[in-house]
Amino acid sequence: MPLASSSEQILTRRQALGCAWLAGLGALAASMTGVGLLSALPRSRLGEFGGIFLIGPVADLPPPDAAPVNYPAGKFWLVHTSAGLLALHKVCTHLDCLFNWNEQAGKFICPCHGSQFARDGTYLSGPAPRSLDRFVVQLLTPQGQLLAETDPQTGAPLPVSSTHNPAPSVSNGPTAVVFVDTGRIIVGS
């Protein structure tokens, strides 16, 4: 004598396991879709490390060869040399310590193991294996049009004055605005 009436259907063990397997695959697919969507969204906002930092108009920059300017939130030093602007990552290339500018010595010195770097981030001495990493510096109009940016291959300083600028469209007037993109790193050589 059957336990269920003819209108009811009994779920077999095989069918129950099949349903559990499909439910598990569905949950895995849903979580992977969520991870994929989260990784596609921008991770950093304006003014956060990994994002873009507004420095200000070119006219407000410190003069060439002035002491580097520290931007702790962006983890970089802004250096204005006679060749142009550099944004040096504040992390030593040896063991990721945060280094400082030493005004008396005129160079960056890592307090952890003594690696030393020139004002432009070039390796001088110590256990560090290479020069400092750099971020991309951009010059934009107030409307957001890109005038010039650091060469992502070489990381050379971005010229900002008319005497050092090969591109005549870039001016050092108040219309050009400087940004540093800490999401785009150039590995030191």
RONULO-753595 format. One record per atom (N, C-alpha, C): residue number from 1; chain; atom name; z, x, y. Coordinates in steps of 0.2 Angstrom, whole numbers, padded with zeros to 4 digits. Layout:
! residues N
R/NUM/A/CA/Z/X/Y;
...
This chain:
! residues 189
R/1/A/N/0000/0004/-0006;
R/1/A/CA/0000/0000/0000;
R/1/A/C/0000/0004/0006;
R/2/A/N/-0005/0003/0011;
R/2/A/CA/-0005/0008/0017;
R/2/A/C/0000/0006/0022;
R/3/A/N/0003/0011/0025;
R/3/A/CA/0008/0010/0030;
R/3/A/C/0006/0007/0037;
R/4/A/N/-0001/0008/0039;
R/4/A/CA/-0003/0006/0045;
R/4/A/C/-0008/0000/0043;
R/5/A/N/-0009/-0004/0048;
R/5/A/CA/-0014/-0010/0047;
R/5/A/C/-0021/-0007/0048;
R/6/A/N/-0025/-0011/0046;
R/6/A/CA/-0032/-0009/0047;
R/6/A/C/-0035/-0008/0054;
R/7/A/N/-0032/-0011/0059;
R/7/A/CA/-0034/-0010/0066;
R/7/A/C/-0031/-0004/0069;
R/8/A/N/-0026/-0001/0066;
R/8/A/CA/-0023/0005/0068;
R/8/A/C/-0026/0011/0064;
R/9/A/N/-0027/0017/0068;
R/9/A/CA/-0030/0023/0064;
R/9/A/C/-0025/0028/0064;
R/10/A/N/-0024/0031/0058;
R/10/A/CA/-0019/0036/0057;
R/10/A/C/-0022/0043/0059;
R/11/A/N/-0018/0047/0063;
R/11/A/CA/-0020/0054/0065;
R/11/A/C/-0018/0058/0060;
R/12/A/N/-0023/0062/0057;
R/12/A/CA/-0022/0067/0052;
R/12/A/C/-0019/0073/0055;
R/13/A/N/-0016/0077/0051;
R/13/A/CA/-0014/0084/0053;
R/13/A/C/-0019/0088/0056;
R/14/A/N/-0025/0088/0053;
R/14/A/CA/-0031/0092/0055;
R/14/A/C/-0033/0090/0062;
R/15/A/N/-0033/0083/0063;
R/15/A/CA/-0035/0080/0070;
R/15/A/C/-0030/0082/0075;
R/16/A/N/-0023/0082/0073;
R/16/A/CA/-0018/0083/0078;
R/16/A/C/-0018/0091/0080;
R/17/A/N/-0019/0095/0075;
R/17/A/CA/-0020/0102/0077;
R/17/A/C/-0026/0104/0081;
R/18/A/N/-0032/0100/0080;
R/18/A/CA/-0038/0101/0084;
R/18/A/C/-0037/0099/0091;
R/19/A/N/-0033/0093/0092;
R/19/A/CA/-0031/0091/0099;
R/19/A/C/-0027/0096/0102;
R/20/A/N/-0022/0099/0099;
R/20/A/CA/-0018/0104/0102;
R/20/A/C/-0022/0110/0104;
R/21/A/N/-0026/0112/0100;
R/21/A/CA/-0030/0118/0101;
R/21/A/C/-0035/0116/0107;
R/22/A/N/-0038/0111/0108;
R/22/A/CA/-0042/0109/0114;
R/22/A/C/-0038/0108/0120;
R/23/A/N/-0032/0106/0119;
R/23/A/CA/-0027/0105/0125;
R/23/A/C/-0025/0112/0128;
R/24/A/N/-0024/0117/0123;
R/24/A/CA/-0022/0124/0125;
R/24/A/C/-0028/0127/0128;
R/25/A/N/-0034/0126/0125;
R/25/A/CA/-0040/0129/0129;
R/25/A/C/-0041/0126/0136;
R/26/A/N/-0040/0120/0136;
R/26/A/CA/-0041/0117/0143;
R/26/A/C/-0036/0119/0148;
R/27/A/N/-0029/0120/0146;
R/27/A/CA/-0024/0123/0150;
R/27/A/C/-0026/0131/0152;
R/28/A/N/-0029/0134/0147;
R/28/A/CA/-0031/0141/0149;
R/28/A/C/-0037/0141/0154;
R/29/A/N/-0041/0137/0153;
R/29/A/CA/-0047/0137/0157;
R/29/A/C/-0045/0135/0164;
R/30/A/N/-0040/0130/0165;
R/30/A/CA/-0038/0128/0171;
R/30/A/C/-0034/0133/0175;
R/31/A/N/-0030/0137/0171;
R/31/A/CA/-0026/0143/0174;
R/31/A/C/-0031/0148/0176;
R/32/A/N/-0036/0150/0173;
R/32/A/CA/-0041/0155/0174;
R/32/A/C/-0045/0153/0180;
R/33/A/N/-0047/0146/0181;
R/33/A/CA/-0050/0144/0187;
R/33/A/C/-0046/0145/0193;
R/34/A/N/-0039/0143/0192;
R/34/A/CA/-0035/0144/0198;
R/34/A/C/-0034/0151/0200;
R/35/A/N/-0034/0156/0195;
R/35/A/CA/-0034/0163/0197;
R/35/A/C/-0040/0165/0201;
R/36/A/N/-0046/0163/0198;
R/36/A/CA/-0052/0165/0201;
R/36/A/C/-0053/0162/0208;
R/37/A/N/-0050/0156/0209;
R/37/A/CA/-0051/0153/0216;
R/37/A/C/-0046/0157/0221;
R/38/A/N/-0040/0159/0219;
R/38/A/CA/-0035/0163/0223;
R/38/A/C/-0038/0170/0224;
R/39/A/N/-0042/0173/0220;
R/39/A/CA/-0044/0179/0221;
R/39/A/C/-0050/0179/0226;
R/40/A/N/-0053/0174/0227;
R/40/A/CA/-0059/0173/0231;
R/40/A/C/-0057/0172/0238;
R/41/A/N/-0051/0169/0239;
R/41/A/CA/-0048/0168/0246;
R/41/A/C/-0046/0174/0250;
R/42/A/N/-0047/0175/0256;
R/42/A/CA/-0045/0181/0260;
R/42/A/C/-0037/0182/0259;
R/43/A/N/-0035/0188/0257;
R/43/A/CA/-0028/0189/0256;
R/43/A/C/-0024/0191/0262;
R/44/A/N/-0028/0193/0267;
R/44/A/CA/-0024/0195/0273;
R/44/A/C/-0027/0192/0280;
R/45/A/N/-0022/0191/0284;
R/45/A/CA/-0024/0188/0291;
R/45/A/C/-0024/0193/0296;
R/46/A/N/-0027/0191/0302;
R/46/A/CA/-0027/0195/0308;
R/46/A/C/-0020/0198/0309;
R/47/A/N/-0020/0204/0310;
R/47/A/CA/-0013/0208/0311;
R/47/A/C/-0009/0209/0305;
R/48/A/N/-0011/0208/0299;
R/48/A/CA/-0008/0210/0293;
R/48/A/C/-0011/0215/0290;
R/49/A/N/-0007/0220/0286;
R/49/A/CA/-0010/0225/0283;
R/49/A/C/-0015/0223/0277;
R/50/A/N/-0021/0226/0277;
R/50/A/CA/-0026/0223/0273;
R/50/A/C/-0031/0219/0277;
R/51/A/N/-0029/0217/0283;
R/51/A/CA/-0034/0213/0287;
R/51/A/C/-0036/0217/0293;
R/52/A/N/-0038/0213/0299;
R/52/A/CA/-0040/0216/0305;
R/52/A/C/-0035/0216/0310;
R/53/A/N/-0035/0222/0314;
R/53/A/CA/-0030/0223/0319;
R/53/A/C/-0034/0223/0326;
R/54/A/N/-0032/0219/0331;
R/54/A/CA/-0035/0220/0337;
R/54/A/C/-0031/0225/0341;
R/55/A/N/-0035/0230/0343;
R/55/A/CA/-0032/0236/0347;
R/55/A/C/-0032/0234/0355;
R/56/A/N/-0038/0231/0357;
R/56/A/CA/-0039/0229/0364;
R/56/A/C/-0045/0232/0367;
R/57/A/N/-0046/0231/0373;
R/57/A/CA/-0052/0234/0377;
R/57/A/C/-0052/0241/0376;
R/58/A/N/-0058/0244/0376;
R/58/A/CA/-0060/0251/0376;
R/58/A/C/-0056/0254/0383;
R/59/A/N/-0057/0250/0388;
R/59/A/CA/-0054/0253/0394;
R/59/A/C/-0046/0254/0394;
R/60/A/N/-0043/0251/0389;
R/60/A/CA/-0036/0252/0389;
R/60/A/C/-0034/0257/0384;
R/61/A/N/-0038/0260/0381;
R/61/A/CA/-0037/0265/0376;
R/61/A/C/-0033/0271/0379;
R/62/A/N/-0029/0275/0376;
R/62/A/CA/-0026/0281/0378;
R/62/A/C/-0032/0286/0379;
R/63/A/N/-0031/0291/0384;
R/63/A/CA/-0037/0296/0385;
R/63/A/C/-0038/0300/0379;
R/64/A/N/-0044/0303/0378;
R/64/A/CA/-0045/0308/0373;
R/64/A/C/-0040/0313/0373;
R/65/A/N/-0038/0315/0367;
R/65/A/CA/-0033/0321/0365;
R/65/A/C/-0026/0319/0367;
R/66/A/N/-0025/0312/0369;
R/66/A/CA/-0018/0310/0370;
R/66/A/C/-0015/0310/0363;
R/67/A/N/-0008/0309/0362;
R/67/A/CA/-0005/0309/0356;
R/67/A/C/-0007/0302/0352;
R/68/A/N/-0007/0303/0346;
R/68/A/CA/-0009/0297/0342;
R/68/A/C/-0005/0291/0343;
R/69/A/N/-0007/0285/0342;
R/69/A/CA/-0003/0279/0343;
R/69/A/C/-0002/0276/0336;
R/70/A/N/0005/0275/0335;
R/70/A/CA/0007/0272/0329;
R/70/A/C/0006/0265/0328;
R/71/A/N/0003/0262/0323;
R/71/A/CA/0003/0255/0322;
R/71/A/C/0006/0254/0315;
R/72/A/N/0013/0253/0315;
R/72/A/CA/0017/0252/0309;
R/72/A/C/0015/0246/0305;
R/73/A/N/0013/0240/0308;
R/73/A/CA/0011/0234/0304;
R/73/A/C/0005/0235/0300;
R/74/A/N/0000/0240/0303;
R/74/A/CA/-0006/0241/0300;
R/74/A/C/-0006/0247/0296;
R/75/A/N/0000/0251/0296;
R/75/A/CA/0000/0257/0292;
R/75/A/C/-0005/0262/0294;
R/76/A/N/-0007/0263/0300;
R/76/A/CA/-0012/0268/0303;
R/76/A/C/-0010/0271/0309;
R/77/A/N/-0013/0277/0311;
R/77/A/CA/-0012/0280/0317;
R/77/A/C/-0019/0279/0320;
R/78/A/N/-0019/0277/0327;
R/78/A/CA/-0025/0277/0330;
R/78/A/C/-0026/0284/0334;
R/79/A/N/-0031/0287/0333;
R/79/A/CA/-0032/0294/0336;
R/79/A/C/-0038/0294/0340;
R/80/A/N/-0038/0295/0347;
R/80/A/CA/-0043/0296/0351;
R/80/A/C/-0045/0303/0353;
R/81/A/N/-0050/0305/0349;
R/81/A/CA/-0052/0312/0350;
R/81/A/C/-0058/0313/0355;
R/82/A/N/-0060/0318/0357;
R/82/A/CA/-0066/0319/0361;
R/82/A/C/-0073/0316/0358;
R/83/A/N/-0073/0316/0351;
R/83/A/CA/-0078/0314/0347;
R/83/A/C/-0078/0306/0346;
R/84/A/N/-0072/0303/0347;
R/84/A/CA/-0072/0296/0347;
R/84/A/C/-0065/0294/0343;
R/85/A/N/-0065/0288/0341;
R/85/A/CA/-0059/0285/0338;
R/85/A/C/-0059/0285/0331;
R/86/A/N/-0053/0286/0328;
R/86/A/CA/-0051/0287/0321;
R/86/A/C/-0045/0282/0320;
R/87/A/N/-0045/0279/0314;
R/87/A/CA/-0039/0276/0312;
R/87/A/C/-0037/0279/0305;
R/88/A/N/-0032/0283/0305;
R/88/A/CA/-0029/0286/0299;
R/88/A/C/-0024/0283/0296;
R/89/A/N/-0025/0282/0289;
R/89/A/CA/-0020/0278/0285;
R/89/A/C/-0014/0282/0285;
R/90/A/N/-0008/0279/0286;
R/90/A/CA/-0002/0283/0287;
R/90/A/C/0001/0285/0280;
R/91/A/N/-0002/0285/0275;
R/91/A/CA/0000/0287/0268;
R/91/A/C/-0003/0293/0266;
R/92/A/N/0002/0298/0265;
R/92/A/CA/0000/0305/0263;
R/92/A/C/-0004/0304/0256;
R/93/A/N/-0009/0309/0256;
R/93/A/CA/-0014/0309/0250;
R/93/A/C/-0010/0312/0244;
R/94/A/N/-0004/0315/0245;
R/94/A/CA/-0001/0318/0239;
R/94/A/C/0003/0313/0235;
R/95/A/N/0008/0310/0237;
R/95/A/CA/0012/0306/0233;
R/95/A/C/0014/0299/0237;
R/96/A/N/0009/0297/0242;
R/96/A/CA/0010/0291/0245;
R/96/A/C/0016/0290/0250;
R/97/A/N/0019/0296/0252;
R/97/A/CA/0024/0296/0257;
R/97/A/C/0021/0294/0264;
R/98/A/N/0025/0291/0269;
R/98/A/CA/0023/0290/0275;
R/98/A/C/0024/0296/0280;
R/99/A/N/0019/0299/0283;
R/99/A/CA/0019/0305/0287;
R/99/A/C/0020/0303/0294;
R/100/A/N/0022/0308/0298;
R/100/A/CA/0023/0307/0305;
R/100/A/C/0019/0312/0309;
R/101/A/N/0018/0310/0316;
R/101/A/CA/0015/0315/0320;
R/101/A/C/0020/0319/0323;
R/102/A/N/0019/0326/0323;
R/102/A/CA/0024/0331/0326;
R/102/A/C/0021/0333/0332;
R/103/A/N/0024/0331/0338;
R/103/A/CA/0021/0333/0344;
R/103/A/C/0021/0340/0346;
R/104/A/N/0027/0344/0344;
R/104/A/CA/0027/0351/0345;
R/104/A/C/0022/0355/0341;
R/105/A/N/0021/0353/0335;
R/105/A/CA/0016/0357/0331;
R/105/A/C/0009/0354/0332;
R/106/A/N/0008/0348/0335;
R/106/A/CA/0002/0346/0336;
R/106/A/C/-0002/0344/0330;
R/107/A/N/0002/0341/0325;
R/107/A/CA/-0002/0339/0318;
R/107/A/C/0003/0334/0315;
R/108/A/N/0000/0331/0310;
R/108/A/CA/0004/0327/0306;
R/108/A/C/0007/0331/0300;
R/109/A/N/0013/0329/0299;
R/109/A/CA/0017/0333/0294;
R/109/A/C/0021/0327/0289;
R/110/A/N/0020/0328/0283;
R/110/A/CA/0023/0324/0278;
R/110/A/C/0030/0326/0277;
R/111/A/N/0035/0322/0278;
R/111/A/CA/0042/0324/0277;
R/111/A/C/0044/0325/0270;
R/112/A/N/0040/0322/0265;
R/112/A/CA/0042/0323/0258;
R/112/A/C/0041/0330/0255;
R/113/A/N/0035/0332/0255;
R/113/A/CA/0033/0339/0252;
R/113/A/C/0030/0344/0257;
R/114/A/N/0029/0342/0263;
R/114/A/CA/0027/0347/0268;
R/114/A/C/0019/0347/0269;
R/115/A/N/0015/0342/0267;
R/115/A/CA/0008/0343/0268;
R/115/A/C/0007/0342/0275;
R/116/A/N/0002/0346/0278;
R/116/A/CA/0000/0345/0285;
R/116/A/C/-0007/0344/0286;
R/117/A/N/-0008/0340/0291;
R/117/A/CA/-0015/0338/0293;
R/117/A/C/-0016/0338/0300;
R/118/A/N/-0022/0340/0302;
R/118/A/CA/-0024/0341/0309;
R/118/A/C/-0024/0334/0312;
R/119/A/N/-0025/0334/0319;
R/119/A/CA/-0025/0328/0322;
R/119/A/C/-0030/0323/0320;
R/120/A/N/-0036/0325/0317;
R/120/A/CA/-0041/0321/0315;
R/120/A/C/-0041/0319/0308;
R/121/A/N/-0035/0321/0304;
R/121/A/CA/-0034/0320/0298;
R/121/A/C/-0036/0325/0292;
R/122/A/N/-0039/0330/0295;
R/122/A/CA/-0041/0335/0290;
R/122/A/C/-0035/0339/0287;
R/123/A/N/-0036/0340/0281;
R/123/A/CA/-0031/0344/0277;
R/123/A/C/-0030/0351/0280;
R/124/A/N/-0024/0353/0281;
R/124/A/CA/-0022/0360/0283;
R/124/A/C/-0019/0364/0278;
R/125/A/N/-0013/0361/0275;
R/125/A/CA/-0009/0365/0270;
R/125/A/C/-0004/0360/0266;
R/126/A/N/-0002/0363/0261;
R/126/A/CA/0003/0359/0257;
R/126/A/C/0000/0356/0251;
R/127/A/N/0004/0352/0247;
R/127/A/CA/0002/0350/0240;
R/127/A/C/-0003/0344/0240;
R/128/A/N/-0005/0341/0246;
R/128/A/CA/-0010/0336/0246;
R/128/A/C/-0017/0338/0244;
R/129/A/N/-0020/0334/0240;
R/129/A/CA/-0026/0337/0237;
R/129/A/C/-0032/0336/0242;
R/130/A/N/-0032/0332/0247;
R/130/A/CA/-0038/0331/0252;
R/130/A/C/-0035/0329/0258;
R/131/A/N/-0040/0328/0263;
R/131/A/CA/-0039/0325/0269;
R/131/A/C/-0036/0318/0269;
R/132/A/N/-0034/0315/0275;
R/132/A/CA/-0031/0309/0275;
R/132/A/C/-0037/0303/0275;
R/133/A/N/-0035/0298/0272;
R/133/A/CA/-0040/0292/0272;
R/133/A/C/-0040/0289/0279;
R/134/A/N/-0046/0285/0280;
R/134/A/CA/-0047/0282/0286;
R/134/A/C/-0049/0275/0285;
R/135/A/N/-0048/0271/0291;
R/135/A/CA/-0050/0264/0291;
R/135/A/C/-0056/0264/0295;
R/136/A/N/-0060/0258/0294;
R/136/A/CA/-0066/0257/0298;
R/136/A/C/-0063/0254/0305;
R/137/A/N/-0066/0258/0311;
R/137/A/CA/-0065/0255/0317;
R/137/A/C/-0071/0252/0320;
R/138/A/N/-0070/0246/0323;
R/138/A/CA/-0076/0242/0325;
R/138/A/C/-0075/0241/0333;
R/139/A/N/-0081/0241/0336;
R/139/A/CA/-0082/0239/0343;
R/139/A/C/-0086/0232/0343;
R/140/A/N/-0083/0227/0346;
R/140/A/CA/-0086/0221/0347;
R/140/A/C/-0086/0218/0354;
R/141/A/N/-0090/0214/0355;
R/141/A/CA/-0090/0210/0361;
R/141/A/C/-0085/0205/0361;
R/142/A/N/-0082/0202/0367;
R/142/A/CA/-0077/0197/0366;
R/142/A/C/-0080/0191/0362;
R/143/A/N/-0086/0190/0362;
R/143/A/CA/-0089/0184/0358;
R/143/A/C/-0089/0186/0350;
R/144/A/N/-0088/0192/0348;
R/144/A/CA/-0087/0194/0341;
R/144/A/C/-0094/0197/0339;
R/145/A/N/-0098/0199/0343;
R/145/A/CA/-0104/0203/0341;
R/145/A/C/-0103/0210/0340;
R/146/A/N/-0104/0213/0334;
R/146/A/CA/-0103/0219/0332;
R/146/A/C/-0108/0224/0336;
R/147/A/N/-0105/0229/0340;
R/147/A/CA/-0108/0234/0344;
R/147/A/C/-0109/0240/0340;
R/148/A/N/-0104/0242/0337;
R/148/A/CA/-0104/0248/0333;
R/148/A/C/-0098/0248/0328;
R/149/A/N/-0098/0252/0323;
R/149/A/CA/-0092/0253/0318;
R/149/A/C/-0093/0260/0315;
R/150/A/N/-0087/0262/0312;
R/150/A/CA/-0086/0269/0309;
R/150/A/C/-0091/0269/0303;
R/151/A/N/-0095/0274/0302;
R/151/A/CA/-0099/0275/0296;
R/151/A/C/-0095/0275/0290;
R/152/A/N/-0095/0270/0285;
R/152/A/CA/-0091/0269/0280;
R/152/A/C/-0092/0275/0275;
R/153/A/N/-0098/0279/0275;
R/153/A/CA/-0099/0284/0271;
R/153/A/C/-0096/0291/0273;
R/154/A/N/-0096/0292/0279;
R/154/A/CA/-0093/0298/0282;
R/154/A/C/-0086/0298/0285;
R/155/A/N/-0085/0292/0288;
R/155/A/CA/-0079/0291/0291;
R/155/A/C/-0078/0295/0298;
R/156/A/N/-0084/0297/0300;
R/156/A/CA/-0084/0301/0307;
R/156/A/C/-0081/0297/0312;
R/157/A/N/-0078/0300/0317;
R/157/A/CA/-0075/0296/0323;
R/157/A/C/-0081/0292/0326;
R/158/A/N/-0078/0286/0328;
R/158/A/CA/-0083/0281/0332;
R/158/A/C/-0083/0283/0339;
R/159/A/N/-0089/0285/0342;
R/159/A/CA/-0089/0286/0349;
R/159/A/C/-0088/0280/0353;
R/160/A/N/-0084/0281/0358;
R/160/A/CA/-0083/0275/0363;
R/160/A/C/-0085/0277/0370;
R/161/A/N/-0086/0283/0372;
R/161/A/CA/-0088/0284/0379;
R/161/A/C/-0095/0286/0379;
R/162/A/N/-0098/0285/0385;
R/162/A/CA/-0106/0285/0386;
R/162/A/C/-0108/0293/0385;
R/163/A/N/-0103/0298/0386;
R/163/A/CA/-0105/0305/0385;
R/163/A/C/-0106/0307/0378;
R/164/A/N/-0102/0303/0373;
R/164/A/CA/-0102/0305/0366;
R/164/A/C/-0105/0299/0362;
R/165/A/N/-0108/0295/0365;
R/165/A/CA/-0111/0289/0361;
R/165/A/C/-0118/0289/0360;
R/166/A/N/-0121/0290/0354;
R/166/A/CA/-0128/0290/0353;
R/166/A/C/-0131/0283/0354;
R/167/A/N/-0127/0278/0353;
R/167/A/CA/-0130/0271/0354;
R/167/A/C/-0129/0269/0361;
R/168/A/N/-0134/0268/0365;
R/168/A/CA/-0133/0266/0372;
R/168/A/C/-0131/0259/0373;
R/169/A/N/-0131/0254/0367;
R/169/A/CA/-0128/0248/0368;
R/169/A/C/-0121/0247/0368;
R/170/A/N/-0117/0253/0366;
R/170/A/CA/-0110/0253/0366;
R/170/A/C/-0108/0256/0373;
R/171/A/N/-0104/0252/0376;
R/171/A/CA/-0101/0254/0383;
R/171/A/C/-0094/0255/0382;
R/172/A/N/-0091/0259/0387;
R/172/A/CA/-0084/0260/0387;
R/172/A/C/-0081/0255/0393;
R/173/A/N/-0085/0250/0394;
R/173/A/CA/-0082/0245/0399;
R/173/A/C/-0077/0240/0396;
R/174/A/N/-0075/0236/0400;
R/174/A/CA/-0070/0231/0398;
R/174/A/C/-0073/0226/0393;
R/175/A/N/-0079/0226/0392;
R/175/A/CA/-0082/0220/0388;
R/175/A/C/-0081/0222/0380;
R/176/A/N/-0081/0229/0379;
R/176/A/CA/-0080/0231/0372;
R/176/A/C/-0073/0231/0370;
R/177/A/N/-0072/0228/0364;
R/177/A/CA/-0065/0227/0361;
R/177/A/C/-0065/0231/0355;
R/178/A/N/-0059/0234/0354;
R/178/A/CA/-0058/0239/0348;
R/178/A/C/-0054/0235/0342;
R/179/A/N/-0057/0235/0336;
R/179/A/CA/-0053/0232/0330;
R/179/A/C/-0053/0238/0325;
R/180/A/N/-0047/0237/0321;
R/180/A/CA/-0047/0242/0315;
R/180/A/C/-0046/0237/0309;
R/181/A/N/-0051/0238/0304;
R/181/A/CA/-0051/0234/0298;
R/181/A/C/-0047/0238/0293;
R/182/A/N/-0041/0236/0291;
R/182/A/CA/-0037/0240/0286;
R/182/A/C/-0039/0238/0279;
R/183/A/N/-0043/0233/0278;
R/183/A/CA/-0046/0231/0272;
R/183/A/C/-0052/0236/0270;
R/184/A/N/-0054/0240/0274;
R/184/A/CA/-0060/0244/0272;
R/184/A/C/-0058/0251/0273;
R/185/A/N/-0056/0255/0268;
R/185/A/CA/-0053/0261/0268;
R/185/A/C/-0059/0266/0266;
R/186/A/N/-0059/0272/0269;
R/186/A/CA/-0063/0277/0268;
R/186/A/C/-0059/0283/0265;
R/187/A/N/-0060/0285/0259;
R/187/A/CA/-0057/0290/0256;
R/187/A/C/-0058/0297/0259;
R/188/A/N/-0053/0301/0261;
R/188/A/CA/-0054/0307/0264;
R/188/A/C/-0057/0312/0259;
R/189/A/N/-0060/0317/0262;
R/189/A/CA/-0063/0322/0258;
R/189/A/C/-0059/0328/0256;
